Amino acid sequence: MPSASEVVPIIKTHRITHVRLYDADSHMLKALADSGIEVTVGVTNEEVLGIGESASAAAAWVNKNVASYVPSTNITAIAVGSEVLTSIPHAAPILVTAMNNLHKALVASNLNFQVKVSSPQSLDIIPEPFPPSTAAFNSSPNSTVYQLLQFLNNTNSYFMLNAYPYYGYTNGNGIFPIDYALFKPLPSVKQIVDPNTLFHYNSMFDAMIDATYYSMDALNFSGIPIVVTETGWPWQGGPNEPDATVENAGTFINYLIRRVSNDSGPPSRPNIPINTYIYELFNEDKRPGPVSEKNWGVLYTNGTAVFPLSLSGSSQIMGNATTVFCVAKDDASEGKLQDGLNWACGQGQANCSVIQSGQPCYLPNNTKNHASYAYNDYYQRMHTVGATCDFDGTATITSNDPSKYDKFSLRYQS
């Protein structure tokens, strides 16, 4: 994996403006400082019980993981646990207490207007999501879901939903066409219609969002917006996972970006945009389970896209040619740069022949330019086996191709 200081430039290169962390990793929070990127930090499932049982533990968590980073790091939300109601049901009775404790800690730090508290939930808490109009939570009026919605309503927060058309399709036993799951246009004879509202659903994603809105309506909560905290499509699977392909993943993600970027909502809430987080940035190759579980990342660890990636719903495509470069920092000391250059050309086995006197990249003849060439040559060859762009703090990642500047310098020198 790239280091935190390498990830942030990769995020910026791909014009990502919001990120969700599954914990409150200090390296990432420091690296995100002054980037302007909106950050959702996570309370892990292992931490939920302790925070729910102790207001002082919640206050300590907020002080350590939020208050100590804002305003430099633009933290705007705390995601409490991950699918707690379905993944760790024994913690369900204390979930809302944990959320309340965190909110009170934010109030005490005067951060409650900047930082919202919510808890990502799986669509599995809705037993029958289709048709959307009859969907309802698997709950009673006194349930945790009801208390959760009360909390969100009282604190002007939003419902965090993990919505996966991939699973809706693969677990649906052929009930729905794959084009419906992938956002592809459907012919009129195959369009999905809710028989009660006569709303036409062009995508399973929209139907999942509406199923959640109708479920909230059934408990008399109608003013809480939904933010999709996870959705995506795996690009590789095992022999029994034929739909996990690069083509399908690219189709889903690019149609998703286009869908979300038009700022409209699902049929029942057309004026409420569906803010959405894509799962996920990089693969989790050590994740247990089927092959597909390891292959949701939209980027390789060098920053290139797994499939051509349409940015911000526009026609601009970022494909595998897009990469990042490792260059010397402007403020690095001459001595440290020389040490880094010596290491890269020696032990690092960078190809430094072209920066020798009389060779194409010799000019401009200074340590910084020579170090940038050597650093980048080493990084491009070795990052796939764990190499980082650091060189004792003298190097940094950039999306600007340094060779373009070298060529300009050569022309200028001549």
Stockholm file with secondary structure:
# STOCKHOLM 1.0

chainA/1-414         MPSASEVVPIIKTHRITHVRLYDADSHMLKALADSGIEVTVGVTNEEVLGIGESASAAAAWVNKNVASYVPSTNITAIAVGSEVLTSIPHAAPILVTAMNNLHKALVASNLNFQVKVSSPQSLDIIPEPFPPSTAAFNSSPNSTVYQLLQFLNNTNSYFMLNAYPYYGYTNGNGIFPIDYALFKPLPSVKQIVDPNTLFHYNSMFDAMIDATYYSMDALNFSGIPIVVTETGWPWQGGPNEPDATVENAGTFINYLIRRVSNDSGPPSRPNIPINTYIYELFNEDKRPGPVSEKNWGVLYTNGTAVFPLSLSGSSQIMGNATTVFCVAKDDASEGKLQDGLNWACGQGQANCSVIQSGQPCYLPNNTKNHASYAYNDYYQRMHTVGATCDFDGTATITSNDPSKYDKFSLRYQS
#=GR chainA/1-414 SS CCCHHHHHHHHHHTTCCEEECSSCCHHHHHHTTTSCCEEEEEECHHHHHHHHHCHHHHHHHHIIIIITTTTTSCEEEEEESSSHHHHCGGGHHHHHHHHHHHHHHHHHTTCTTTCEEECCEEGGGSSCCSSGGGCCCSCCTTSHHHHHHHHHHHTTCCEEEECCHHHHHHTTTTSSCHHHHTTCCCCGGGCEECTTTCCEESCHHHHHHHHHHHHHHHTTCCSCCEEEEEECCCSCCCTTCTTCCHHHHHHHHHHHHHHHHTCCCCTTCTTSCCCEEESCSSCCTTCCSSGGGGCCCSBCTTSCBSSCEEGGGSSCEECTTCCCEEEECTTCCHHHHHHHHHHHHTTTCCCCGGGSTTSTTCCSCSHHHHHHHHHHHHHHHHGGGTCCSCTTTTEEEESSCHHHHHHHHHHHHC
#=GC SS_cons         CCCHHHHHHHHHHTTCCEEECSSCCHHHHHHTTTSCCEEEEEECHHHHHHHHHCHHHHHHHHIIIIITTTTTSCEEEEEESSSHHHHCGGGHHHHHHHHHHHHHHHHHTTCTTTCEEECCEEGGGSSCCSSGGGCCCSCCTTSHHHHHHHHHHHTTCCEEEECCHHHHHHTTTTSSCHHHHTTCCCCGGGCEECTTTCCEESCHHHHHHHHHHHHHHHTTCCSCCEEEEEECCCSCCCTTCTTCCHHHHHHHHHHHHHHHHTCCCCTTCTTSCCCEEESCSSCCTTCCSSGGGGCCCSBCTTSCBSSCEEGGGSSCEECTTCCCEEEECTTCCHHHHHHHHHHHHTTTCCCCGGGSTTSTTCCSCSHHHHHHHHHHHHHHHHGGGTCCSCTTTTEEEESSCHHHHHHHHHHHHC
//
